[in-house]
Amino acid sequence: MTMEPARHTYAYARIELAEPDWRRLPGFRDVTAEQWRDVRWQRVHSVRTVRQLRDVLGSLVADGFYADLAADVEAFATMPILLPPQMLNTMCPQEITTDGLLADPIRRYMLPIASDRHPVMPSHPYATRDSLHEAQMWAVEGLTHRYPFKVLAELVTTCPQYCGHCTRMDLVGASTQQIAKARFTVKPEARHNLMLDYLKRTPSVRDVVVSGGDVANVPWRRLEAFLLELLSLDSIRDIRLASKALIGLPQHWLQSDVLAGLERVARIAAERGVNLAVHTHANHVQSVTPLVASAARAILATGVRDVRNQGVILNGVNATAEDLLDLCFALHGEAGILPYYFYLCDIVPNVEHWRTPVHEAVRMQEAMMGLLPGYATPRIVCDVPHVGKRWVHQYTEYDRERGISYWDGHYPFYDPISSLPAAGRAWWDAQTKEDTHVQV
Protein backbone atom coordinates (compact mmCIF):
# COMPACT_ATOMS: atom_id res chain seq x y z
CA MET A 1 0.00 0.00 0.00
CA THR A 2 1.35 3.44 -0.95
CA MET A 3 1.23 6.04 1.80
CA GLU A 4 0.77 9.69 0.93
CA PRO A 5 2.85 12.27 2.81
CA ALA A 6 1.11 14.11 5.59
CA ARG A 7 -0.67 17.24 4.38
CA HIS A 8 0.21 20.67 5.73
CA THR A 9 -1.07 24.11 4.90
CA TYR A 10 2.47 25.52 4.72
CA ALA A 11 3.84 25.61 1.17
CA TYR A 12 7.61 25.48 1.01
CA ALA A 13 9.43 27.50 -1.63
CA ARG A 14 13.14 28.17 -1.59
CA ILE A 15 13.79 31.80 -0.73
CA GLU A 16 16.47 33.56 -2.74
CA LEU A 17 18.24 36.04 -0.50
CA ALA A 18 18.54 39.61 -1.72
CA GLU A 19 20.16 42.74 -0.30
CA PRO A 20 17.60 45.56 -0.61
CA ASP A 21 18.85 48.52 -2.65
CA TRP A 22 19.71 51.14 -0.02
CA ARG A 23 19.71 53.83 -2.70
CA ARG A 24 15.89 53.79 -2.65
CA LEU A 25 16.21 55.67 0.67
CA PRO A 26 16.81 59.42 0.05
CA GLY A 27 19.46 59.71 2.76
CA PHE A 28 21.48 56.79 1.34
CA ARG A 29 21.08 57.62 -2.35
CA ASP A 30 24.78 58.36 -2.90
CA VAL A 31 26.21 55.65 -0.65
CA THR A 32 28.63 53.33 -2.47
CA ALA A 33 28.86 49.57 -2.06
CA GLU A 34 32.27 50.05 -0.44
CA GLN A 35 30.81 52.41 2.14
CA TRP A 36 27.90 50.07 2.80
CA ARG A 37 30.26 47.21 3.63
CA ASP A 38 32.37 49.40 5.93
CA VAL A 39 31.46 48.74 9.57
CA ARG A 40 32.73 52.16 10.63
CA TRP A 41 30.45 53.87 8.10
CA GLN A 42 27.53 51.78 9.34
CA ARG A 43 28.12 52.71 12.97
CA VAL A 44 28.64 56.41 12.29
CA HIS A 45 25.47 56.63 10.19
CA SER A 46 23.24 54.66 12.55
CA VAL A 47 19.90 56.35 13.24
CA ARG A 48 19.58 57.57 16.84
CA THR A 49 16.84 60.20 16.70
CA VAL A 50 13.54 60.93 14.99
CA ARG A 51 15.24 63.75 13.11
CA GLN A 52 17.95 61.44 11.77
CA LEU A 53 15.29 59.00 10.60
CA ARG A 54 13.56 61.83 8.76
CA ASP A 55 16.89 62.74 7.14
CA VAL A 56 17.11 59.18 5.77
CA LEU A 57 13.50 58.54 4.76
CA GLY A 58 12.47 62.11 3.99
CA SER A 59 9.08 62.71 2.41
CA LEU A 60 8.63 59.02 1.54
CA VAL A 61 6.93 58.76 4.94
CA ALA A 62 4.15 61.04 6.17
CA ASP A 63 4.75 63.52 8.99
CA GLY A 64 2.27 61.62 11.14
CA PHE A 65 4.63 58.65 11.37
CA TYR A 66 7.46 60.78 12.73
CA ALA A 67 5.06 62.34 15.25
CA ASP A 68 3.92 58.86 16.32
CA LEU A 69 7.53 57.78 16.78
CA ALA A 70 8.31 60.91 18.80
CA ALA A 71 5.27 60.20 20.99
CA ASP A 72 6.57 56.70 21.68
CA VAL A 73 10.01 58.02 22.63
CA GLU A 74 8.32 60.45 25.02
CA ALA A 75 5.81 58.09 26.64
CA PHE A 76 6.66 54.40 26.19
CA ALA A 77 10.12 53.48 24.87
CA THR A 78 12.25 51.44 27.25
CA MET A 79 15.12 51.26 24.73
CA PRO A 80 16.73 54.16 22.88
CA ILE A 81 16.56 54.35 19.09
CA LEU A 82 19.65 52.83 17.50
CA LEU A 83 19.37 51.40 14.00
CA PRO A 84 22.35 50.67 11.75
CA PRO A 85 21.68 51.44 8.08
CA GLN A 86 21.90 47.68 7.39
CA MET A 87 18.91 46.93 9.62
CA LEU A 88 16.94 50.00 8.59
CA ASN A 89 17.39 48.91 4.98
CA THR A 90 15.59 45.61 5.60
CA MET A 91 12.35 47.48 6.32
CA CYS A 92 10.03 47.67 3.29
CA PRO A 93 12.67 46.02 1.10
CA GLN A 94 11.00 46.94 -2.19
CA GLU A 95 9.57 50.42 -1.63
CA ILE A 96 9.23 52.69 1.38
CA THR A 97 5.71 54.01 1.95
CA THR A 98 3.93 55.14 5.09
CA ASP A 99 1.48 52.23 5.06
CA GLY A 100 4.23 49.78 4.25
CA LEU A 101 6.38 51.04 7.10
CA LEU A 102 3.50 50.90 9.56
CA ALA A 103 2.93 47.23 8.73
CA ASP A 104 6.57 46.21 8.31
CA PRO A 105 7.61 43.43 10.74
CA ILE A 106 11.17 44.68 11.24
CA ARG A 107 9.94 48.20 11.92
CA ARG A 108 7.35 46.95 14.38
CA TYR A 109 9.93 45.63 16.82
CA MET A 110 13.01 47.71 16.03
CA LEU A 111 11.24 51.07 15.74
CA PRO A 112 8.00 50.93 17.76
CA ILE A 113 5.56 53.84 17.62
CA ALA A 114 3.02 54.98 20.18
CA SER A 115 0.03 53.71 18.21
CA ASP A 116 1.53 50.20 18.25
CA ARG A 117 1.25 49.97 22.04
CA HIS A 118 -1.80 48.56 23.75
CA PRO A 119 -4.18 51.52 24.20
CA VAL A 120 -5.48 50.49 27.64
CA MET A 121 -2.81 48.38 29.30
CA PRO A 122 0.60 48.77 27.60
CA SER A 123 2.24 46.88 30.47
CA HIS A 124 1.06 43.73 32.22
CA PRO A 125 0.25 44.39 35.91
CA TYR A 126 3.15 42.16 36.89
CA ALA A 127 5.67 43.55 34.41
CA THR A 128 9.08 44.26 35.95
CA ARG A 129 12.25 45.87 34.65
CA ASP A 130 14.38 42.79 35.33
CA SER A 131 11.68 40.22 34.74
CA LEU A 132 14.02 37.23 35.01
CA HIS A 133 15.67 38.54 38.20
CA GLU A 134 19.12 38.14 36.64
CA ALA A 135 20.75 40.84 38.76
CA GLN A 136 19.57 39.02 41.90
CA MET A 137 21.51 35.98 40.67
CA TRP A 138 24.82 37.75 40.05
CA ALA A 139 27.70 35.77 41.52
CA VAL A 140 29.80 38.85 40.83
CA GLU A 141 28.67 41.97 39.01
CA GLY A 142 27.42 41.00 35.55
CA LEU A 143 27.84 37.23 36.00
CA THR A 144 24.43 35.56 36.36
CA HIS A 145 24.62 32.05 37.85
CA ARG A 146 21.03 30.96 37.21
CA TYR A 147 21.44 27.34 36.15
CA PRO A 148 23.54 24.73 37.99
CA PHE A 149 26.25 24.31 35.36
CA LYS A 150 25.87 27.45 33.23
CA VAL A 151 26.51 31.16 33.67
CA LEU A 152 25.75 34.30 31.70
CA ALA A 153 28.65 36.75 31.45
CA GLU A 154 27.44 40.26 30.58
CA LEU A 155 30.62 41.92 29.34
CA VAL A 156 29.06 45.13 28.09
CA THR A 157 25.76 47.03 28.40
CA THR A 158 25.53 48.36 24.84
CA CYS A 159 24.59 46.94 21.42
CA PRO A 160 25.01 48.12 17.82
CA GLN A 161 21.20 48.14 17.62
CA TYR A 162 18.40 48.11 20.18
CA CYS A 163 15.30 45.91 20.10
CA GLY A 164 12.13 47.37 21.59
CA HIS A 165 11.32 44.19 23.53
CA CYS A 166 14.78 43.75 25.11
CA THR A 167 14.62 41.46 28.13
CA ARG A 168 17.62 43.28 29.66
CA MET A 169 16.09 46.73 29.23
CA ASP A 170 16.85 47.41 32.89
CA LEU A 171 20.59 47.47 32.21
CA VAL A 172 21.23 47.65 28.48
CA GLY A 173 21.34 50.88 26.50
CA ALA A 174 21.09 54.52 27.49
CA SER A 175 18.30 55.71 29.76
CA THR A 176 15.02 56.71 28.17
CA GLN A 177 12.28 59.09 29.27
CA GLN A 178 10.65 56.15 31.10
CA ILE A 179 13.60 54.15 32.39
CA ALA A 180 16.66 55.32 34.27
CA LYS A 181 18.95 52.39 33.51
CA ALA A 182 20.93 50.48 36.10
CA ARG A 183 24.68 50.70 35.70
CA PHE A 184 27.70 48.53 36.40
CA THR A 185 29.85 50.00 39.15
CA VAL A 186 33.06 48.03 38.53
CA LYS A 187 35.30 48.97 35.62
CA PRO A 188 35.28 46.49 32.69
CA GLU A 189 38.73 44.93 33.18
CA ALA A 190 38.23 44.49 36.92
CA ARG A 191 34.71 43.12 36.38
CA HIS A 192 35.95 40.60 33.83
CA ASN A 193 38.69 39.51 36.22
CA LEU A 194 36.12 39.00 38.97
CA MET A 195 34.09 36.80 36.61
CA LEU A 196 37.13 34.71 35.71
CA ASP A 197 38.13 34.36 39.35
CA TYR A 198 34.64 33.10 40.23
CA LEU A 199 34.79 30.54 37.41
CA LYS A 200 38.19 29.34 38.60
CA ARG A 201 36.69 28.84 42.07
CA THR A 202 33.54 27.17 40.73
CA PRO A 203 34.55 24.16 38.61
CA SER A 204 30.95 22.93 38.45
CA VAL A 205 30.32 25.59 35.78
CA ARG A 206 30.97 24.09 32.35
CA ASP A 207 29.02 26.43 30.06
CA VAL A 208 29.52 30.19 29.62
CA VAL A 209 27.24 32.40 27.54
CA VAL A 210 29.25 35.53 26.74
CA SER A 211 26.81 38.33 26.13
CA GLY A 212 25.75 41.79 27.24
CA GLY A 213 24.56 43.85 25.47
CA ASP A 214 26.28 42.49 22.41
CA VAL A 215 29.81 41.11 22.18
CA ALA A 216 30.20 43.04 18.91
CA ASN A 217 30.53 46.14 21.12
CA VAL A 218 33.43 44.66 23.08
CA PRO A 219 36.80 45.66 21.54
CA TRP A 220 38.08 42.50 19.91
CA ARG A 221 41.38 42.36 21.82
CA ARG A 222 39.51 42.55 25.13
CA LEU A 223 37.00 39.91 24.03
CA GLU A 224 39.70 37.59 22.75
CA ALA A 225 41.68 37.92 25.98
CA PHE A 226 38.56 37.01 27.99
CA LEU A 227 37.84 34.01 25.77
CA LEU A 228 41.41 32.74 26.01
CA GLU A 229 41.20 32.93 29.80
CA LEU A 230 37.98 30.90 29.66
CA LEU A 231 39.69 28.35 27.44
CA SER A 232 42.50 27.98 29.97
CA LEU A 233 40.02 26.57 32.49
CA ASP A 234 39.65 22.78 32.28
CA SER A 235 36.11 23.00 33.65
CA ILE A 236 34.75 25.05 30.72
CA ARG A 237 33.36 22.87 27.92
CA ASP A 238 30.93 25.20 26.11
CA ILE A 239 31.31 28.85 25.15
CA ARG A 240 28.61 30.77 23.31
CA LEU A 241 29.03 34.30 21.96
CA ALA A 242 25.77 36.28 21.75
CA SER A 243 25.55 38.84 18.97
CA LYS A 244 22.45 40.31 17.34
CA ALA A 245 25.00 42.25 15.24
CA LEU A 246 25.29 39.24 12.95
CA ILE A 247 21.78 40.22 11.82
CA GLY A 248 21.82 43.99 12.36
CA LEU A 249 25.46 44.75 11.55
CA PRO A 250 26.98 41.76 9.70
CA GLN A 251 29.76 44.08 8.56
CA HIS A 252 31.27 43.71 12.03
CA TRP A 253 31.66 39.96 11.62
CA LEU A 254 33.16 40.35 8.15
CA GLN A 255 36.12 42.40 9.40
CA SER A 256 39.41 40.66 8.71
CA ASP A 257 40.83 41.27 12.18
CA VAL A 258 37.69 39.94 13.88
CA LEU A 259 37.68 36.81 11.72
CA ALA A 260 41.41 36.27 12.27
CA GLY A 261 40.93 36.58 16.01
CA LEU A 262 37.93 34.27 15.98
CA GLU A 263 39.98 31.72 14.06
CA ARG A 264 42.68 31.84 16.76
CA VAL A 265 40.09 31.27 19.47
CA ALA A 266 38.32 28.53 17.49
CA ARG A 267 41.59 26.67 16.93
CA ILE A 268 42.37 26.58 20.65
CA ALA A 269 38.78 25.58 21.43
CA ALA A 270 39.04 22.69 18.98
CA GLU A 271 42.37 21.58 20.46
CA ARG A 272 40.77 21.51 23.90
CA GLY A 273 37.53 19.91 22.74
CA VAL A 274 35.47 22.95 23.76
CA ASN A 275 32.27 23.67 21.85
CA LEU A 276 32.45 27.26 20.56
CA ALA A 277 29.33 28.74 18.99
CA VAL A 278 27.87 32.10 18.01
CA HIS A 279 24.24 32.86 18.88
CA THR A 280 22.31 35.55 17.07
CA HIS A 281 18.78 36.98 17.08
CA ALA A 282 16.68 37.12 13.90
CA ASN A 283 12.92 37.48 14.15
CA HIS A 284 11.81 37.74 10.52
CA VAL A 285 12.91 36.42 7.15
CA GLN A 286 13.45 39.96 5.82
CA SER A 287 16.48 40.22 8.12
CA VAL A 288 18.27 37.37 6.36
CA THR A 289 20.18 39.02 3.52
CA PRO A 290 23.26 37.98 1.52
CA LEU A 291 25.51 40.01 3.84
CA VAL A 292 24.10 38.16 6.84
CA ALA A 293 24.66 34.84 5.09
CA SER A 294 28.23 35.85 4.14
CA ALA A 295 29.02 36.81 7.72
CA ALA A 296 27.55 33.59 9.14
CA ARG A 297 29.51 31.43 6.70
CA ALA A 298 32.68 33.43 7.37
CA ILE A 299 32.26 32.72 11.09
CA LEU A 300 31.79 29.01 10.41
CA ALA A 301 34.88 29.01 8.18
CA THR A 302 37.00 30.11 11.18
CA GLY A 303 36.26 26.79 12.88
CA VAL A 304 33.39 27.87 15.11
CA ARG A 305 31.19 24.82 15.61
CA ASP A 306 27.76 26.40 15.08
CA VAL A 307 25.97 29.64 14.40
CA ARG A 308 22.51 29.43 16.01
CA ASN A 309 19.46 31.66 16.13
CA GLN A 310 17.44 32.59 19.21
CA GLY A 311 14.40 34.63 18.22
CA VAL A 312 11.42 35.99 20.13
CA ILE A 313 7.80 35.46 19.16
CA LEU A 314 6.21 38.87 18.69
CA ASN A 315 2.71 39.79 17.55
CA GLY A 316 2.82 41.75 14.31
CA VAL A 317 6.25 40.34 13.52
CA ASN A 318 6.37 36.55 13.41
CA ALA A 319 3.55 35.11 15.54
CA THR A 320 2.44 32.43 13.09
CA ALA A 321 3.94 29.08 12.21
CA GLU A 322 4.23 30.26 8.59
CA ASP A 323 6.32 33.28 9.61
CA LEU A 324 8.61 31.12 11.73
CA LEU A 325 9.00 28.50 9.02
CA ASP A 326 9.88 31.11 6.39
CA LEU A 327 12.55 32.44 8.72
CA CYS A 328 13.89 29.01 9.67
CA PHE A 329 14.19 27.79 6.09
CA ALA A 330 16.06 30.97 5.11
CA LEU A 331 18.37 30.79 8.12
CA HIS A 332 19.15 27.11 7.80
CA GLY A 333 19.08 26.62 4.04
CA GLU A 334 20.52 29.90 2.81
CA ALA A 335 22.69 31.29 5.61
CA GLY A 336 24.00 28.26 7.51
CA ILE A 337 22.39 29.49 10.75
CA LEU A 338 20.75 26.80 12.86
CA PRO A 339 17.26 27.59 14.20
CA TYR A 340 17.55 26.98 17.92
CA TYR A 341 15.03 28.73 20.19
CA PHE A 342 12.06 31.03 19.92
CA TYR A 343 11.20 32.61 23.25
CA LEU A 344 7.90 33.97 24.42
CA CYS A 345 8.36 37.69 24.96
CA ASP A 346 9.35 38.36 28.57
CA ILE A 347 7.06 40.41 30.78
CA VAL A 348 8.94 43.70 30.82
CA PRO A 349 7.19 47.11 30.71
CA ASN A 350 5.25 48.28 27.63
CA VAL A 351 5.39 45.04 25.63
CA GLU A 352 1.80 43.77 25.94
CA HIS A 353 1.07 44.45 22.26
CA TRP A 354 3.88 42.05 21.30
CA ARG A 355 3.20 39.17 23.69
CA THR A 356 1.39 35.97 22.75
CA PRO A 357 -0.37 33.49 25.08
CA VAL A 358 1.18 30.14 25.91
CA HIS A 359 -1.52 28.12 24.12
CA GLU A 360 -0.83 29.91 20.81
CA ALA A 361 2.87 29.15 21.16
CA VAL A 362 2.04 25.48 21.72
CA ARG A 363 0.04 25.46 18.48
CA MET A 364 2.92 27.08 16.60
CA GLN A 365 5.33 24.47 17.91
CA GLU A 366 3.01 21.66 16.84
CA ALA A 367 2.52 23.19 13.39
CA MET A 368 6.29 23.26 12.74
CA MET A 369 6.92 19.65 13.66
CA GLY A 370 7.92 17.42 10.77
CA LEU A 371 8.53 20.24 8.27
CA LEU A 372 12.12 21.20 9.08
CA PRO A 373 14.94 18.71 9.63
CA GLY A 374 14.73 17.50 13.20
CA TYR A 375 18.05 19.06 14.20
CA ALA A 376 16.91 22.39 12.69
CA THR A 377 13.45 22.45 14.27
CA PRO A 378 13.50 25.23 16.87
CA ARG A 379 12.10 24.81 20.34
CA ILE A 380 9.58 27.40 21.48
CA VAL A 381 10.29 28.12 25.12
CA CYS A 382 8.92 30.14 27.99
CA ASP A 383 11.57 31.71 30.23
CA VAL A 384 9.76 31.40 33.54
CA PRO A 385 10.94 33.73 36.33
CA HIS A 386 12.71 31.77 39.11
CA VAL A 387 12.52 28.58 36.99
CA GLY A 388 14.29 29.12 33.67
CA LYS A 389 13.62 27.92 30.16
CA ARG A 390 10.82 25.40 29.65
CA TRP A 391 9.26 24.10 26.46
CA VAL A 392 5.90 25.79 26.08
CA HIS A 393 3.96 22.55 26.61
CA GLN A 394 5.71 21.78 29.93
CA TYR A 395 3.44 23.82 32.19
CA THR A 396 2.07 22.02 35.26
CA GLU A 397 -1.32 23.74 35.23
CA TYR A 398 -2.94 26.31 32.97
CA ASP A 399 -5.92 28.52 33.78
CA ARG A 400 -6.87 29.63 30.27
CA GLU A 401 -9.62 31.96 31.46
CA ARG A 402 -7.26 34.05 33.59
CA GLY A 403 -4.22 33.37 31.44
CA ILE A 404 -2.06 32.02 34.25
CA SER A 405 0.17 29.03 33.62
CA TYR A 406 2.08 27.33 36.44
CA TRP A 407 5.50 25.77 35.96
CA ASP A 408 7.46 23.32 38.09
CA GLY A 409 4.47 23.13 40.39
CA HIS A 410 3.66 26.68 41.40
CA TYR A 411 5.69 29.33 39.54
CA PRO A 412 3.34 31.54 37.47
CA PHE A 413 3.65 33.03 34.00
CA TYR A 414 1.01 35.34 32.59
CA ASP A 415 -0.64 35.53 29.18
CA PRO A 416 -1.39 39.00 27.81
CA ILE A 417 -4.67 40.13 29.33
CA SER A 418 -5.99 41.31 25.95
CA SER A 419 -5.90 37.68 24.74
CA LEU A 420 -8.27 36.47 27.49
CA PRO A 421 -12.03 35.91 27.35
CA ALA A 422 -14.27 38.58 28.87
CA ALA A 423 -14.46 36.81 32.23
CA GLY A 424 -10.68 36.69 32.48
CA ARG A 425 -10.29 40.35 31.57
CA ALA A 426 -12.90 41.27 34.19
CA TRP A 427 -11.02 39.25 36.83
CA TRP A 428 -7.77 41.07 36.08
CA ASP A 429 -9.54 44.42 36.14
CA ALA A 430 -10.77 43.63 39.62
CA GLN A 431 -7.32 42.46 40.71
CA THR A 432 -5.58 45.64 39.60
CA LYS A 433 -8.13 47.75 41.47
CA GLU A 434 -7.88 45.75 44.69
CA ASP A 435 -4.18 44.85 44.86
CA THR A 436 -2.03 47.90 45.62
CA HIS A 437 1.09 45.84 44.92
CA VAL A 438 0.15 45.18 41.32
CA GLN A 439 2.01 47.47 38.93
CA VAL A 440 -0.19 49.41 36.53
BELQUIBEL-V971456 format. One record per backbone hydrogen bond with DSSP energy under -1.0 kcal/mol. NH is the residue of the N-H (numbers start at 0). CO is the residue of the C=O. If there is no record, write none. Layout:
BEGIN
<<NH & CO> <NH & CO>>
END
This chain:
BEGIN
<<23 & 20> <24 & 21> <26 & 55> <27 & 24> <28 & 25> <30 & 27> <35 & 31> <36 & 32> <37 & 34> <41 & 37> <42 & 38> <43 & 39> <44 & 40> <45 & 42> <46 & 82> <52 & 48> <53 & 49> <54 & 50> <55 & 51> <56 & 52> <57 & 53> <59 & 56> <60 & 57> <64 & 61> <66 & 62> <67 & 63> <68 & 64> <69 & 65> <70 & 66> <71 & 67> <72 & 68> <73 & 69> <74 & 70> <75 & 71> <76 & 71> <82 & 46> <87 & 83> <88 & 84> <89 & 86> <90 & 87> <100 & 96> <101 & 97> <102 & 98> <103 & 99> <107 & 103> <109 & 105> <110 & 106> <113 & 67> <115 & 112> <126 & 123> <127 & 346> <132 & 129> <136 & 133> <137 & 134> <138 & 142> <142 & 139> <143 & 151> <144 & 136> <150 & 206> <151 & 143> <152 & 208> <153 & 141> <154 & 152> <154 & 210> <161 & 81> <163 & 108> <165 & 162> <168 & 165> <170 & 167> <171 & 167> <172 & 156> <175 & 178> <181 & 169> <190 & 186> <191 & 187> <192 & 188> <193 & 189> <194 & 190> <195 & 191> <196 & 192> <197 & 193> <198 & 194> <199 & 195> <200 & 196> <204 & 201> <205 & 148> <206 & 148> <207 & 237> <208 & 150> <209 & 239> <210 & 152> <213 & 157> <214 & 241> <216 & 213> <217 & 214> <222 & 218> <223 & 219> <224 & 220> <225 & 221> <226 & 222> <227 & 223> <228 & 224> <229 & 225> <230 & 226> <232 & 229> <235 & 232> <236 & 205> <237 & 205> <238 & 274> <239 & 207> <240 & 276> <241 & 209> <242 & 278> <245 & 242> <246 & 243> <247 & 243> <248 & 244> <251 & 248> <254 & 251> <258 & 254> <259 & 255> <260 & 256> <261 & 257> <262 & 258> <263 & 259> <264 & 260> <265 & 261> <266 & 262> <267 & 263> <268 & 264> <269 & 265> <270 & 266> <271 & 267> <273 & 268> <274 & 236> <276 & 238> <277 & 305> <278 & 240> <279 & 307> <286 & 283> <287 & 284> <288 & 286> <292 & 288> <293 & 289> <294 & 290> <295 & 291> <296 & 292> <297 & 293> <298 & 294> <299 & 295> <300 & 296> <301 & 298> <302 & 299> <303 & 298> <304 & 275> <307 & 277> <308 & 337> <309 & 279> <310 & 340> <312 & 342> <314 & 353> <316 & 313> <317 & 313> <319 & 317> <323 & 319> <324 & 320> <325 & 321> <326 & 322> <327 & 323> <328 & 324> <329 & 325> <330 & 326> <331 & 327> <332 & 328> <333 & 329> <336 & 330> <337 & 306> <339 & 308> <340 & 308> <341 & 378> <342 & 310> <343 & 380> <347 & 345> <351 & 121> <353 & 350> <354 & 350> <360 & 356> <361 & 357> <362 & 358> <363 & 359> <364 & 360> <365 & 361> <366 & 362> <367 & 363> <370 & 367> <375 & 372> <376 & 373> <378 & 339> <380 & 341> <381 & 389> <383 & 381> <383 & 387> <386 & 383> <387 & 383> <389 & 381> <391 & 379> <393 & 390> <395 & 405> <396 & 405> <398 & 403> <399 & 397> <402 & 398> <403 & 398> <404 & 412> <405 & 396> <406 & 410> <410 & 406> <412 & 404> <414 & 402> <418 & 415> <419 & 416> <424 & 420> <425 & 421> <426 & 422> <427 & 423> <428 & 424> <429 & 425> <430 & 426> <431 & 427> <432 & 428> <433 & 429> <434 & 430> <437 & 434> <438 & 124>>
END
